[in-house]
């Protein structure tokens, strides 16, 4: 069942409840619960920035330390970094693919660095998708919400 956010006017505590109740679960007062507007915050782009930075640094490290063709070393990292910063599903998928390619080129001990970039891109995709779903659910249910 869907839950809504309520606040007690006496004790000021907030509760997620399936329906309006006549008694506050905290202080036991009658008819003090009122619905509260939901605050929906868009996810910060910190994980996308970190993923792009790791991709770029992995590509530069590969360029400086190996005899790989410069286009092969920099192309996946540049394309992946730019697309991860778009924070779209395609951008995150390309970021994970670029990270995988760089991990294969770097080899076992250093492959963890681009793998961290792939994990950050996947987590950022999860956060963006979750935000969109929460916003859609609140719109469809007719609940009041504020985007912050």
MIMARFI-757892 format. One record per residue (C-alpha): residue in three letters; x, y, z; residue number from 0. Coordinates in steps of 0.25 Angstrom, whole numbers, padded with zeros to 4 digits. Example, Ala and Ser with C-alpha at 12.3 -4.5 7.8 and 13.67 -1.06 7.14 Angstrom:
REM residues 2
<zami residu="ALA" px="0049" py="-0018" pz="0031" num="0"/>
<zami residu="SER" px="0055" py="-0004" pz="0029" num="1"/>
REM end
This chain:
REM residues 148
<zami residu="UNK" px="0000" py="0000" pz="0000" num="0"/>
<zami residu="UNK" px="0004" py="0014" pz="-0002" num="1"/>
<zami residu="UNK" px="0008" py="0023" pz="0010" num="2"/>
<zami residu="UNK" px="0007" py="0038" pz="0012" num="3"/>
<zami residu="UNK" px="0015" py="0047" pz="0021" num="4"/>
<zami residu="UNK" px="0007" py="0052" pz="0033" num="5"/>
<zami residu="UNK" px="0011" py="0062" pz="0045" num="6"/>
<zami residu="UNK" px="0006" py="0063" pz="0058" num="7"/>
<zami residu="UNK" px="0002" py="0077" pz="0062" num="8"/>
<zami residu="UNK" px="0005" py="0075" pz="0077" num="9"/>
<zami residu="UNK" px="0018" py="0067" pz="0077" num="10"/>
<zami residu="UNK" px="0023" py="0071" pz="0063" num="11"/>
<zami residu="UNK" px="0027" py="0057" pz="0060" num="12"/>
<zami residu="UNK" px="0026" py="0052" pz="0045" num="13"/>
<zami residu="UNK" px="0021" py="0038" pz="0042" num="14"/>
<zami residu="UNK" px="0019" py="0030" pz="0029" num="15"/>
<zami residu="UNK" px="0005" py="0024" pz="0030" num="16"/>
<zami residu="UNK" px="-0004" py="0017" pz="0020" num="17"/>
<zami residu="UNK" px="-0016" py="0025" pz="0023" num="18"/>
<zami residu="UNK" px="-0020" py="0037" pz="0033" num="19"/>
<zami residu="UNK" px="-0021" py="0032" pz="0047" num="20"/>
<zami residu="UNK" px="-0029" py="0039" pz="0058" num="21"/>
<zami residu="UNK" px="-0018" py="0036" pz="0069" num="22"/>
<zami residu="UNK" px="-0003" py="0041" pz="0068" num="23"/>
<zami residu="UNK" px="0006" py="0028" pz="0069" num="24"/>
<zami residu="UNK" px="0016" py="0037" pz="0078" num="25"/>
<zami residu="UNK" px="0008" py="0045" pz="0088" num="26"/>
<zami residu="UNK" px="-0006" py="0038" pz="0087" num="27"/>
<zami residu="UNK" px="-0013" py="0051" pz="0085" num="28"/>
<zami residu="UNK" px="-0026" py="0051" pz="0077" num="29"/>
<zami residu="UNK" px="-0028" py="0057" pz="0063" num="30"/>
<zami residu="UNK" px="-0015" py="0064" pz="0063" num="31"/>
<zami residu="UNK" px="-0009" py="0058" pz="0050" num="32"/>
<zami residu="UNK" px="-0009" py="0067" pz="0037" num="33"/>
<zami residu="UNK" px="-0003" py="0063" pz="0023" num="34"/>
<zami residu="UNK" px="0011" py="0069" pz="0020" num="35"/>
<zami residu="UNK" px="0016" py="0073" pz="0006" num="36"/>
<zami residu="UNK" px="0027" py="0063" pz="0002" num="37"/>
<zami residu="UNK" px="0040" py="0069" pz="-0002" num="38"/>
<zami residu="UNK" px="0047" py="0063" pz="-0014" num="39"/>
<zami residu="UNK" px="0061" py="0066" pz="-0016" num="40"/>
<zami residu="UNK" px="0068" py="0064" pz="-0029" num="41"/>
<zami residu="UNK" px="0081" py="0055" pz="-0027" num="42"/>
<zami residu="UNK" px="0094" py="0063" pz="-0027" num="43"/>
<zami residu="UNK" px="0103" py="0060" pz="-0039" num="44"/>
<zami residu="UNK" px="0115" py="0057" pz="-0030" num="45"/>
<zami residu="UNK" px="0116" py="0043" pz="-0034" num="46"/>
<zami residu="UNK" px="0115" py="0046" pz="-0049" num="47"/>
<zami residu="UNK" px="0127" py="0056" pz="-0047" num="48"/>
<zami residu="UNK" px="0135" py="0046" pz="-0039" num="49"/>
<zami residu="UNK" px="0132" py="0035" pz="-0050" num="50"/>
<zami residu="UNK" px="0136" py="0045" pz="-0061" num="51"/>
<zami residu="UNK" px="0149" py="0049" pz="-0053" num="52"/>
<zami residu="UNK" px="0153" py="0034" pz="-0051" num="53"/>
<zami residu="UNK" px="0151" py="0031" pz="-0066" num="54"/>
<zami residu="UNK" px="0159" py="0043" pz="-0070" num="55"/>
<zami residu="UNK" px="0171" py="0040" pz="-0061" num="56"/>
<zami residu="UNK" px="0171" py="0025" pz="-0065" num="57"/>
<zami residu="UNK" px="0172" py="0029" pz="-0079" num="58"/>
<zami residu="UNK" px="0183" py="0039" pz="-0077" num="59"/>
<zami residu="UNK" px="0190" py="0028" pz="-0068" num="60"/>
<zami residu="UNK" px="0189" py="0018" pz="-0079" num="61"/>
<zami residu="UNK" px="0194" py="0028" pz="-0089" num="62"/>
<zami residu="UNK" px="0206" py="0032" pz="-0081" num="63"/>
<zami residu="UNK" px="0210" py="0018" pz="-0076" num="64"/>
<zami residu="UNK" px="0208" py="0008" pz="-0088" num="65"/>
<zami residu="UNK" px="0211" py="0007" pz="-0103" num="66"/>
<zami residu="UNK" px="0196" py="0007" pz="-0106" num="67"/>
<zami residu="UNK" px="0192" py="0016" pz="-0118" num="68"/>
<zami residu="UNK" px="0188" py="0030" pz="-0112" num="69"/>
<zami residu="UNK" px="0174" py="0029" pz="-0119" num="70"/>
<zami residu="UNK" px="0172" py="0015" pz="-0113" num="71"/>
<zami residu="UNK" px="0176" py="0021" pz="-0099" num="72"/>
<zami residu="UNK" px="0168" py="0034" pz="-0099" num="73"/>
<zami residu="UNK" px="0156" py="0031" pz="-0108" num="74"/>
<zami residu="UNK" px="0148" py="0022" pz="-0098" num="75"/>
<zami residu="UNK" px="0152" py="0031" pz="-0086" num="76"/>
<zami residu="UNK" px="0148" py="0044" pz="-0093" num="77"/>
<zami residu="UNK" px="0135" py="0039" pz="-0099" num="78"/>
<zami residu="UNK" px="0131" py="0032" pz="-0086" num="79"/>
<zami residu="UNK" px="0134" py="0044" pz="-0077" num="80"/>
<zami residu="UNK" px="0126" py="0053" pz="-0086" num="81"/>
<zami residu="UNK" px="0114" py="0044" pz="-0087" num="82"/>
<zami residu="UNK" px="0114" py="0041" pz="-0072" num="83"/>
<zami residu="UNK" px="0113" py="0055" pz="-0069" num="84"/>
<zami residu="UNK" px="0100" py="0056" pz="-0077" num="85"/>
<zami residu="UNK" px="0094" py="0047" pz="-0066" num="86"/>
<zami residu="UNK" px="0085" py="0040" pz="-0076" num="87"/>
<zami residu="UNK" px="0083" py="0024" pz="-0077" num="88"/>
<zami residu="UNK" px="0091" py="0023" pz="-0090" num="89"/>
<zami residu="UNK" px="0102" py="0032" pz="-0084" num="90"/>
<zami residu="UNK" px="0103" py="0023" pz="-0072" num="91"/>
<zami residu="UNK" px="0103" py="0010" pz="-0080" num="92"/>
<zami residu="UNK" px="0114" py="0016" pz="-0089" num="93"/>
<zami residu="UNK" px="0122" py="0020" pz="-0076" num="94"/>
<zami residu="UNK" px="0121" py="0006" pz="-0071" num="95"/>
<zami residu="UNK" px="0126" py="0001" pz="-0084" num="96"/>
<zami residu="UNK" px="0137" py="0010" pz="-0085" num="97"/>
<zami residu="UNK" px="0142" py="0007" pz="-0071" num="98"/>
<zami residu="UNK" px="0141" py="-0008" pz="-0075" num="99"/>
<zami residu="UNK" px="0150" py="-0005" pz="-0087" num="100"/>
<zami residu="UNK" px="0160" py="0003" pz="-0079" num="101"/>
<zami residu="UNK" px="0160" py="-0008" pz="-0068" num="102"/>
<zami residu="UNK" px="0164" py="-0018" pz="-0079" num="103"/>
<zami residu="UNK" px="0175" py="-0009" pz="-0084" num="104"/>
<zami residu="UNK" px="0181" py="-0006" pz="-0071" num="105"/>
<zami residu="UNK" px="0182" py="-0020" pz="-0066" num="106"/>
<zami residu="UNK" px="0178" py="-0027" pz="-0052" num="107"/>
<zami residu="UNK" px="0184" py="-0018" pz="-0042" num="108"/>
<zami residu="UNK" px="0180" py="-0005" pz="-0047" num="109"/>
<zami residu="UNK" px="0167" py="-0010" pz="-0053" num="110"/>
<zami residu="UNK" px="0160" py="-0006" pz="-0040" num="111"/>
<zami residu="UNK" px="0161" py="0008" pz="-0043" num="112"/>
<zami residu="UNK" px="0152" py="0008" pz="-0055" num="113"/>
<zami residu="UNK" px="0144" py="-0002" pz="-0048" num="114"/>
<zami residu="UNK" px="0141" py="0008" pz="-0038" num="115"/>
<zami residu="UNK" px="0137" py="0018" pz="-0049" num="116"/>
<zami residu="UNK" px="0127" py="0008" pz="-0054" num="117"/>
<zami residu="UNK" px="0121" py="0006" pz="-0040" num="118"/>
<zami residu="UNK" px="0120" py="0021" pz="-0038" num="119"/>
<zami residu="UNK" px="0113" py="0022" pz="-0052" num="120"/>
<zami residu="UNK" px="0103" py="0010" pz="-0049" num="121"/>
<zami residu="UNK" px="0100" py="0016" pz="-0035" num="122"/>
<zami residu="UNK" px="0097" py="0030" pz="-0041" num="123"/>
<zami residu="UNK" px="0088" py="0023" pz="-0051" num="124"/>
<zami residu="UNK" px="0081" py="0017" pz="-0039" num="125"/>
<zami residu="UNK" px="0079" py="0030" pz="-0032" num="126"/>
<zami residu="UNK" px="0074" py="0037" pz="-0045" num="127"/>
<zami residu="UNK" px="0064" py="0026" pz="-0048" num="128"/>
<zami residu="UNK" px="0059" py="0026" pz="-0034" num="129"/>
<zami residu="UNK" px="0057" py="0041" pz="-0033" num="130"/>
<zami residu="UNK" px="0049" py="0040" pz="-0046" num="131"/>
<zami residu="UNK" px="0040" py="0029" pz="-0041" num="132"/>
<zami residu="UNK" px="0037" py="0036" pz="-0028" num="133"/>
<zami residu="UNK" px="0034" py="0048" pz="-0035" num="134"/>
<zami residu="UNK" px="0024" py="0041" pz="-0044" num="135"/>
<zami residu="UNK" px="0018" py="0033" pz="-0033" num="136"/>
<zami residu="UNK" px="0015" py="0046" pz="-0025" num="137"/>
<zami residu="UNK" px="0009" py="0053" pz="-0038" num="138"/>
<zami residu="UNK" px="0000" py="0041" pz="-0041" num="139"/>
<zami residu="UNK" px="-0005" py="0040" pz="-0027" num="140"/>
<zami residu="UNK" px="-0008" py="0054" pz="-0026" num="141"/>
<zami residu="UNK" px="0000" py="0057" pz="-0014" num="142"/>
<zami residu="UNK" px="0006" py="0070" pz="-0011" num="143"/>
<zami residu="UNK" px="0021" py="0071" pz="-0013" num="144"/>
<zami residu="UNK" px="0032" py="0081" pz="-0014" num="145"/>
<zami residu="UNK" px="0044" py="0080" pz="-0023" num="146"/>
<zami residu="UNK" px="0056" py="0084" pz="-0016" num="147"/>
REM end
